[in-house]
């Protein structure tokens, strides 16, 4: 570094020929929900004189535009300053006070701010609704840079900047964690027979399932019944209940350490 860094950062940029973009926000995928979180960036006039601000954002890897776009909103007083400065800029579609950017070349210019006047810029990257993330689209780097110039001279200097790095991975890279699920139906219910059919549906395969039957006081009414291997999907077992008198009972299936229960009724013959 040729000169020590001081405030404002624009002087550092000029003295050391170094755009100040130390910060990078990284987001891993927008494939599933089609949009990133909204980022809020501080922008404004850090100088001691009135300045006109220029805001630019560029994308060195341009294939993002085949997939999506981004939106920008300015804090109201910053937006008003842009309008009062002539609404200068290129590369956007304006809807109300929201800027929609669909390609490279975006900038907003002649945002005139008083000394130490600050505001916020809100960004969000979005995929088109029809975009299908069926493969890794790599990294997309967007660079936000603010420039400013004295109103009298118009000679722009880079004040600082911020990077956005999007890792556009396929939807299959983000699958929900597996959670065991087991449901079963007892038929007929109520029953007056000596057996019932138990239809079991699971989203996993296990060989450790066991069936129990308890009365209303929690006493076991049959010897624990091993169900053998349960496969993912539909399974069926027949359970002998000939030793049960009329009443209400709870059938419990224990699989992979989890209890699944249903109530059934035995009628008088």
Backbone torsions as a table, in degrees:
resi	resn	phi	psi	omega
1	UNK	NA	126.9	-177.0
2	UNK	-75.4	-39.7	-178.9
3	UNK	-124.2	146.3	176.0
4	UNK	-66.3	147.7	179.6
5	UNK	-76.4	138.7	179.7
6	UNK	-135.6	176.9	173.7
7	UNK	-98.3	134.8	6.0
8	UNK	-84.3	165.0	-177.2
9	UNK	-67.8	-23.2	177.9
10	UNK	-58.8	-34.6	176.6
11	UNK	-64.4	-40.2	178.2
12	UNK	-62.4	-40.1	178.4
13	UNK	-60.8	-44.7	-178.3
14	UNK	-68.5	-45.9	-175.5
15	UNK	-69.7	-38.7	-172.9
16	UNK	-109.0	4.7	177.0
17	UNK	52.6	48.6	-173.3
18	UNK	-140.7	111.9	176.7
19	UNK	-69.6	130.7	-173.3
20	UNK	-85.3	90.6	177.8
21	UNK	-127.4	61.2	-175.9
22	UNK	-74.6	-26.1	-172.4
23	UNK	-96.8	140.6	176.2
24	UNK	-136.0	126.8	173.7
25	UNK	-95.7	128.3	-176.9
26	UNK	-113.6	131.9	176.4
27	UNK	-132.7	132.6	-166.6
28	UNK	-81.8	-31.3	-179.8
29	UNK	-165.9	146.5	171.4
30	UNK	-126.5	25.1	-174.9
31	UNK	-71.0	-35.9	-173.0
32	UNK	-84.6	-51.2	-176.8
33	UNK	-95.6	0.0	173.6
34	UNK	70.5	5.9	177.7
35	UNK	-157.2	154.7	178.2
36	UNK	-88.9	171.4	166.9
37	UNK	-61.5	163.6	177.9
38	UNK	-88.9	129.0	177.2
39	UNK	-99.0	144.8	178.5
40	UNK	-120.3	120.0	-178.8
41	UNK	-115.1	138.7	177.1
42	UNK	-82.8	133.8	176.6
43	UNK	-140.4	160.1	178.6
44	UNK	157.2	-166.8	-174.2
45	UNK	-103.5	105.6	-179.9
46	UNK	-90.0	3.2	-175.0
47	UNK	-94.2	172.1	-177.4
48	UNK	-94.4	3.9	177.1
49	UNK	-128.8	164.0	178.3
50	UNK	-63.4	135.7	-176.1
51	UNK	-134.2	152.1	169.6
52	UNK	-104.0	132.6	-172.7
53	UNK	-102.1	140.1	172.3
54	UNK	-120.9	129.8	-179.7
55	UNK	-112.2	126.4	179.0
56	UNK	-128.2	149.3	171.5
57	UNK	-139.8	125.9	178.2
58	UNK	-128.3	158.3	-176.8
59	UNK	-124.1	97.8	-178.2
60	UNK	-60.1	-26.6	176.6
61	UNK	-105.0	106.5	-163.3
62	UNK	-89.2	-4.9	-177.8
63	UNK	-72.0	-6.1	174.6
64	UNK	-57.6	-34.5	-174.7
65	UNK	-67.1	-16.0	172.4
66	UNK	-75.2	-18.6	-173.7
67	UNK	-105.2	-34.4	-172.8
68	UNK	-167.3	-159.1	-173.3
69	UNK	-153.8	179.9	171.3
70	UNK	-138.3	160.6	-178.6
71	UNK	-120.4	149.6	-177.5
72	UNK	-136.2	135.0	171.2
73	UNK	-130.2	140.7	178.0
74	UNK	-105.2	148.8	173.5
75	UNK	-56.3	142.3	-170.9
76	UNK	-49.4	-43.1	-176.9
77	UNK	-72.5	-25.6	174.1
78	UNK	-72.6	-41.0	177.2
79	UNK	-62.1	-42.1	178.4
80	UNK	-62.1	-40.6	178.1
81	UNK	-62.9	-37.3	177.2
82	UNK	-64.4	-43.9	178.4
83	UNK	-62.6	-44.8	-178.7
84	UNK	-66.7	-22.8	177.4
85	UNK	-84.9	4.1	176.2
86	UNK	109.2	5.0	-179.4
87	UNK	53.5	44.4	-177.4
88	UNK	-79.4	141.4	175.7
89	UNK	157.8	173.9	179.7
90	UNK	-147.5	163.7	170.4
91	UNK	79.4	31.1	-179.3
92	UNK	-148.2	160.7	168.1
93	UNK	-114.8	130.3	-175.3
94	UNK	-103.7	126.4	176.2
95	UNK	-126.5	104.8	-171.6
96	UNK	66.7	-120.7	176.1
97	UNK	-111.4	21.8	179.8
98	UNK	-109.2	130.0	178.7
99	UNK	-96.3	128.6	175.5
100	UNK	-109.3	123.6	-174.6
101	UNK	-115.3	123.9	-173.4
102	UNK	-118.1	0.1	-177.4
103	UNK	-163.4	173.5	176.6
104	UNK	-66.1	166.4	175.2
105	UNK	96.6	8.9	-178.4
106	UNK	-74.6	137.9	167.2
107	UNK	-160.8	154.4	169.7
108	UNK	-120.3	137.5	-171.8
109	UNK	-133.3	161.8	173.8
110	UNK	61.2	44.1	172.3
111	UNK	-90.6	97.9	-172.2
112	UNK	-84.5	121.3	-178.5
113	UNK	-125.5	147.3	176.2
114	UNK	-73.0	165.3	176.5
115	UNK	-54.9	133.5	178.7
116	UNK	58.1	28.9	172.7
117	UNK	-92.9	125.4	-173.7
118	UNK	-124.4	162.0	177.7
119	UNK	-161.4	-166.6	-174.1
120	UNK	-130.4	146.0	171.8
121	UNK	-120.2	132.4	-176.2
122	UNK	-110.4	127.4	-177.8
123	UNK	-122.2	146.1	169.6
124	UNK	-150.6	131.4	176.6
125	UNK	-94.5	139.0	-177.0
126	UNK	-136.8	148.2	171.3
127	UNK	-95.1	150.8	173.3
128	UNK	-63.1	146.4	-179.7
129	UNK	-56.0	-32.7	-177.5
130	UNK	-83.6	-5.7	-179.3
131	UNK	-68.9	129.1	177.5
132	UNK	-111.4	119.6	-179.0
133	UNK	-90.7	79.0	-178.2
134	UNK	-102.1	5.8	176.7
135	UNK	-155.2	163.1	179.1
136	UNK	-73.3	121.1	-179.4
137	UNK	-97.3	8.9	174.8
138	UNK	78.0	-164.6	-178.8
139	UNK	-96.4	141.6	175.8
140	UNK	-120.5	123.1	-179.0
141	UNK	-109.9	124.3	174.4
142	UNK	-114.9	135.1	-177.2
143	UNK	-116.6	118.5	175.1
144	UNK	-94.4	125.4	177.3
145	UNK	-134.8	132.0	173.7
146	UNK	-103.5	131.9	173.8
147	UNK	-114.2	156.4	173.4
148	UNK	-144.6	160.7	179.4
149	UNK	-150.4	144.0	171.9
150	UNK	-57.8	140.0	-177.4
151	UNK	-58.6	-32.0	-175.6
152	UNK	-75.6	-36.3	-173.1
153	UNK	-99.9	-35.7	-179.1
154	UNK	75.7	12.2	178.9
155	UNK	-87.7	111.9	-173.0
156	UNK	-79.2	143.0	173.4
157	UNK	-128.9	144.5	177.6
158	UNK	-78.4	121.0	-179.8
159	UNK	-86.4	-32.5	-176.6
160	UNK	162.4	-179.0	-176.7
161	UNK	-166.5	-176.3	-175.9
162	UNK	-153.7	143.9	179.2
163	UNK	-110.2	144.3	170.0
164	UNK	-116.3	126.3	178.8
165	UNK	-118.2	115.8	179.3
166	UNK	-106.6	125.7	173.3
167	UNK	-97.9	102.5	-173.4
168	UNK	-89.7	86.2	-178.0
169	UNK	-94.4	157.2	-179.2
170	UNK	-68.2	157.1	-179.8
171	UNK	-57.4	-32.3	-177.5
172	UNK	-66.9	-15.0	177.1
173	UNK	-75.3	-10.8	-176.5
174	UNK	-129.1	77.4	179.0
175	UNK	-98.6	148.4	178.1
176	UNK	-66.1	141.8	177.4
177	UNK	-63.0	144.6	-178.5
178	UNK	-72.3	131.2	174.9
179	UNK	-122.8	123.6	-178.7
180	UNK	-59.1	136.8	176.4
181	UNK	-137.3	132.1	178.1
182	UNK	-139.4	129.4	174.6
183	UNK	-127.1	147.3	175.2
184	UNK	-144.9	153.4	-178.0
185	UNK	-125.6	134.5	179.2
186	UNK	-102.6	126.8	-179.0
187	UNK	-140.7	139.2	-7.3
188	UNK	-74.7	159.1	179.2
189	UNK	-151.6	109.9	4.8
190	UNK	-67.9	163.7	-178.9
191	UNK	-136.6	147.9	172.6
192	UNK	-120.2	11.5	-178.7
193	UNK	-92.6	-177.8	-179.1
194	UNK	-94.3	-9.8	177.9
195	UNK	-138.3	157.4	170.9
196	UNK	-131.2	153.8	175.2
197	UNK	-97.6	134.1	179.4
198	UNK	-115.0	112.4	176.8
199	UNK	-94.5	119.3	-173.0
200	UNK	-115.8	128.7	176.3
201	UNK	-120.0	125.8	-179.4
202	UNK	-131.5	161.1	173.2
203	UNK	-106.6	20.7	-179.7
204	UNK	-149.4	167.6	175.9
205	UNK	-111.8	134.6	179.6
206	UNK	-149.7	150.3	176.4
207	UNK	-112.6	10.9	-173.4
208	UNK	-113.0	18.6	-177.0
209	UNK	-78.4	139.5	179.4
210	UNK	-135.7	141.9	-178.2
211	UNK	-110.0	138.3	178.2
212	UNK	-130.1	155.7	172.0
213	UNK	-130.9	131.5	-178.5
214	UNK	-125.4	150.6	173.1
215	UNK	-87.8	-174.3	-175.8
216	UNK	-66.6	-16.8	179.5
217	UNK	-98.8	3.4	176.2
218	UNK	87.5	12.3	178.3
219	UNK	-84.4	138.6	178.2
220	UNK	-71.5	131.4	-173.3
221	UNK	-106.0	-13.3	176.4
222	UNK	-140.1	162.4	173.1
223	UNK	-68.1	139.7	178.4
224	UNK	-49.3	132.5	-174.8
225	UNK	-108.8	113.8	174.9
226	UNK	-70.6	132.9	-176.1
227	UNK	-95.3	2.3	-177.2
228	UNK	68.7	-156.8	-178.2
229	UNK	-81.8	126.4	170.8
230	UNK	-99.4	127.6	179.6
231	UNK	-101.3	158.1	177.9
232	UNK	-58.4	130.1	-176.8
233	UNK	110.2	-143.8	-174.1
234	UNK	-92.2	137.5	176.6
235	UNK	-136.3	153.3	179.4
236	UNK	-137.2	136.8	177.1
237	UNK	-136.4	149.1	174.8
238	UNK	-107.3	132.1	-175.3
239	UNK	-119.2	129.1	178.5
240	UNK	-81.8	120.3	179.7
241	UNK	-121.6	24.0	-175.7
242	UNK	-63.0	-22.1	-178.4
243	UNK	-86.1	0.7	-177.1
244	UNK	-93.0	135.8	172.5
245	UNK	-85.8	174.7	-179.7
246	UNK	-60.3	139.7	179.5
247	UNK	156.8	-174.9	179.9
248	UNK	-107.8	135.0	-175.2
249	UNK	-133.4	161.9	175.6
250	UNK	-117.3	124.4	174.7
251	UNK	-98.2	132.5	-177.9
252	UNK	-124.9	130.2	171.6
253	UNK	-111.8	125.7	178.1
254	UNK	-106.5	120.4	-179.7
255	UNK	-139.0	129.1	-179.0
256	UNK	52.9	36.7	175.4
257	UNK	79.8	6.5	-179.0
258	UNK	-115.2	137.8	178.8
259	UNK	-93.2	131.4	175.0
260	UNK	-123.7	128.0	-170.4
261	UNK	-130.6	152.1	173.9
262	UNK	-144.3	148.6	176.9
263	UNK	-97.9	141.3	174.5
264	UNK	-141.4	163.2	-173.7
265	UNK	-122.2	133.6	173.5
266	UNK	-104.8	127.1	-179.6
267	UNK	-94.1	161.4	172.7
268	UNK	-69.1	140.2	177.2
269	UNK	-75.9	NA	NA
